[in-house]
């Protein structure tokens, strides 16, 4: 889209989402579920930039159902003891069934149809609404051992990055910051699905150290970012 284009159209990401639905349903590509989540997040930010509440609940619904499948795909790819690996695969089978049902639900058909006919957003209006995205990032200063707080910071940084990308603005350090915080998020997911007793002590120690370092860096980031 040209930099001087006054309107922001959702078409590209609507097309991406529509193309990912059958791929995620088939399940042959684990990455398709993650990409489906990304498409829903980007479209959700687009709606926020337009000041639109309609359809956001539907995007959240789809993302919430897809989330466990992706989380478990990431964990299953790691080297777990046999008992934990079997448990993760069993949990994934349940999550996959729920996702497949959602991908064939009338609610999803209605969501895609509504997104296709959604009017574009004026760039001026979108720019005026970007401040809360930045304010959220700057307000979050998680402690070094606060995995949940670091996760909230990761999500806020991601939303701000997507908002800036919709406006074709530079994202600065947001992308590497988001990627780094993702490493700590993997630990939080492992603890959530398996419990801390099932996660090897060396993994807990390594990730906890990374969490402390990332918390320190995130505080430096929000202190200096403008």
N, C-alpha and C positions, 0 to 999 in steps of 0.2 A: 504494500500500500504506500503511495507516495507520501512524503513527510508533510506536504501541505494539504492532504486530504482532510476535510472537516468532519468526516463521519467515520465511525468505527463499526465495521460490519463483523458479525460473529461467524460468517459463512465457512471460513477455513476450518475452524475448530468444530463446527457442527458436522461438517463433512468427515473430519477425522473421527469424531465420536460414532457416527453412523457406520463408518467402515470398520471400527473396532468391535462393534457389538457381535457380529457373527464370529469373529476370530476369538473373542473372549469366551463365547458360548462353546466353541469347539474345544478349547483348552489345550491345543497343541503348542501354543506359544505363551509361556508364562508372562513374557513381557507385555503381551496384549492387555492383560488386566491392569498392569501398572500404567500403561499408556492411556487406558480408558479413564483411570483416576485422574491423570494429568489433564485430560481434555475436560472433565467435569469441573476441575478446579479453575482452569483458565476461563471457562464459560461463566462460572460463578463470579469470578472477579469482574468479568465484563458486565454482568448484571449489576453488581455493586457500583461500578463506575457510572452506570446509567441511572442509579437510584431506583432500581427495580427489585421488588421483593418477590414478585411472581416467578415461579419456576425454580427458585433457589432451593426450596424444600425438596423438590423432585431430584435435583442434582445431588443434594446431600444424601437423599435416600439411596440413590444408585451408588454413590461413592462409599457410603457406610457398608453396603452389602459386599462391594468389591474389596474393601479394605482387608478383611481377614484372609482372603485368598492370597493377596499379594504379600501380606506379612508372613504368612506361613510358607509361601514359595521362597522368600528370602531366607527364612530359618532352615528350611529343609535342605537348602543348598550347602549348608555348613556341616561340619563333621561332628555329629552328635553320637553319643552312645546309642546302641541299638534300641534300648527301651524308649528313650526320648524320641528317637527318629520315628519309631512306629506310632507313638502317640501323636506326633506332629502330622504324619500322613493321614491318620484317622481323622484328626480335626480338620484337615484340609478337605477331605472327602465331603464332610458335612457342609463346609463353607462353599465348596464348589456347587453342591446341589442347590443351595439357596441362591447363589449367583445365577445359575442357569435358569432357575424359575423367574428371577427378576428380569432377565434379558428377554424373556418371552411374555412379559406382563403387559397388559394394555397401558399401564401407567407409563412405561418407557416409550411406547408408540406415541402416546399423547405428548410426552416431553419433547421428543424429536420433532414432531410436527409443529409444536408451538415455537421451538427454537428456529426452525426454518423460516417461519413467517414473522419473526420478531423484527421490529424496525431497528435501524441502526442507531447508534448513540453519537451525539455531537461531541467532538473532541474537546471543545471548550467546557462542556458540562463534565466530562470525564476528568479533565485536569483539575477542575474545582473540587472534585470529590476524592482526590488522592491523598490529601493531608491525613485523614484518619489512618490510612495504611501505614504511613511513616510514623505517626504518633504511637501506634501500637508497638512497633519495633523499639522505639526509643524508651518506652515505658517499662519494657521487660528487662530486668536485670537479675536473672536467676542465680541462686547460690551454686557453689561448685558441686554439691552433691544432690542438686535438685533436678533429677531426670525429667520430671514432668514439666518443670519450668523451662528447661532447655528445649523440650519438645514444643512448648507453646511459642518460644522464640523462633524455632525453626519454621513453624507454620506461619508466623507473622512475617518473617523475612521472605518466605516463599510468596505470600500474597502480595507483598510490596513489590517484589521482583516482577510478578506477572502483571501488576498494574502498570509499572513502568514500561514493560515490554509492549503492552497494548498501546501505549502512547509513543512507542519507539524512542524511549529515553534510555540513556546508559544506566546499567544496574550496579556499576561499581563492584564492591566486594560482596554483594549479596549472594551471588551464585556460589563462590567457594565457601562462604560462611554456611550456606544451606547444606552443601555437600558434607562439610565437616561435621555439622550437627547431626547429620544422618547416621554417622557412625555410632554416636551415643544412642540415637533412637533405636538402633538394632538391639542394643543391650536391654533397653526398656521393654522391647517387644519380647525378647527371650524370657525375661523375668515374668512378664504378664502371662505368656502361654505355658511356660514350664514351671515357673516358681523359682526363687533364688537357689533352692537346694539342688535343683537339677542342672544349674549352670555351673560349669567347671570353675573352680576358685581362680585359676589363672586368667580366665576370660573376664570374670568379675573385676579382678584387680587391674587388668590392662584397660578395660573400658572405663572403670572408675577414674583411672589416671587421665585418660583422654577427656573424660567429662570435666575434670577439674581444670585442665588446660583450656578446654573450649569455653568454659564459663568465664575464665580469666580473659580470654581473647574477646568474647562477646561483650564483656563490660568495657573493654578498651574500644571496641567498635562503636557501641552506642554512645560512648562519651565523646568520641571524635567525629561521628558522622553528622552531616548536615544535609 
